[in-house]
Amino acid sequence: MFFIKQIERIKRMHKLIIAEKTGTPSVFAKKLSLSRSQLYNELDMIKELDAPLKYCKKRESYYYETSFELIVNFSLKTIKDDELKEIFGGSNFRPILLDGTLISLL
């Protein structure tokens, strides 16, 4: 469940950034068991959420320039076969792309 790990990692990154205890990019990446390039990808994702993220060379830490709150919630439910049929009304649903290609949802 990659997306759950990613959400947990972003939450951990956020806590370290708020506390201004990230360290240099290399140290921060090591804390998260990431490569530096993967760290930058994760930081870009946080920036896409309009986070006022900055880096201070003097303090050697990332920080938020202004107050920023990150709340991440998710819900996960497994669906059994009989529930799946109930959702789709028991019919074979075959979506077709614009080019005529059939795709399968199963």
Secondary structure, DSSP 8 states (H G I E B T S, - for coil): -HHHHHHHHHHHHHHHHHTT---SHHHHHHHTT--HHHHHHHHHHHHHTT--EEEETTTTEEEESS--------------HHHHHHHTTTS----B-TTS-B----
